[in-house]
Amino acid sequence: MCIPLDSRFRGNDKKTMSLNIQQLNIKSALQSLRKQEFSCVDLIKAVYQRIREYDGQVHAFLTLTEETAVAQAKEVDRKIKHGETLRALEGIPVAVKDVICTAGVRTTAASKILENYIPTHDATVVAKLKAAGAIIVGKVNCDEFAHGASTENSAYGPSHNPYDLTRSPGGSSGGSSAALAAGFCLAALGTDTGGSTRQPAGWCNLYGLRPTYGRISRHGIISMTSSTDTPGIFTKTAEDMALLLEILAGQDSKHDATSLPAKVDDYSAKINTSLQGLKIGLPKEFFEDVSHPASREVVDAAIADLEKLGAIVVPVSLPHTKYGVPVYYIITPAEVSSNLGRFDGIRYGFSSPEAMNLLEVYTKSRGQGFGPEAKRRIMLGTYALSSGYYDAYYKKAQKVRTLIADEVKQVLNEVDILATPVSPHPAIKLGEKADDPLAMYLEDIFMSSAAMAGIPALSVPAGFVDGLPVGLQLMGRQLDEARLLSVAQAYEKEHNWINKYPQL
Ligand code: GLN
């Protein structure tokens, strides 16, 4: 089911038609706004014009915030006209994943149980975007509670990949990747618990960053797996990523006890560091499972290009990689079963009108409110945590998690970064794996190591196979996002794949 877009969005505004949002990025839009090449109202109107025209096919948005966006744009234009000081993201349209709370704006987590939930507070990432002058365009689709890898677990229907509408834009932050690739915004926020930013970025020709765990506050993001959840950032250039990370990173001592006290790097200044002598580890286990030879060739070619830029490629081994997915799918459901306990039909969210007594308030509200994947994870997690199974599953998984994390960190003492494919193949067809949860879980095969280790990882657009984007994943040491961005930037200077826009 699609939530229909507001009928006010019909009509044609000829003036803004000429503004090609797909050709813009944050940096170029900021320059043009400042030089008054177009107004912020023109920009925002062009965004909604495009959404009206194409989101019927893409289905990226669950909620639009046009009225406030246009009002904000007018204020930006006023400031520009009067020569007032502009903030770092003044007037930049951003889409926000619907698991991230926005004060006064419906936040559904793509679930029926939160269909009418309107938060009273902004997530820290949203507050920071607003404080920097960004304009929130709307809330974007995802898998329900971010459980999934294709957006097909959304209670509101899947999103479509702008490069091929019969395919998935990835997941769980597939509305974020689809919206940015389709030219509905200039950046998007997602989350990455076990790949949900990197994989959709890879499938949609975008940069997608999973920061170090704790680098960006999780406050106000509906929890999935609290021990691996991170906010995620989608951009069209490495420079835009550096800028957004600078704005969003930092300790949130008031609201997120797991946020790190480390100083925020000047990512934009460090982005042009040379790759001369940089040691790039290639973990062989990540290359053995690429089922799609043409994708492997794209990734190999990107790595060869990094070598030409002065990097030294070192073969390495991470033998515990094969346990990443099984361990993740014990720890994640365990934490999910606990985190989803707060949706009880009493405090907030959907409450079944059919309930006749207290027990039914729980069972009917949850039974009718949660979709099949959320229920599956609650059951798996409850089982893994139950007495008698706790030691055999949960505790064992935690031990193996430590082994995976130690091994990755150990190898990252020997090399500066790791380079791997993002996915074993390009975007899958919608429906291809929707009925096979295990096959869908295996989509995370190259994603779980960074999640288990809490290290930063970045998807970099690396080329195309049969018109479908292929991503290169870079993983780095804790808090070493700057290095990942400098590698991405050096590569982008040679190959600007982002200019290959989807034809809608
Ligand atoms: N695909 C993974 C899952 O379904 C990752 C989800 C995420 O990162 N939010 O759990």
Residues whose N, C-alpha, C, O or C-beta is under 5 A from the ligand:
A	BS01	LIG	A146 H147 G148 A149 S172 T191 D192 T193 G194 G195 S196 D444
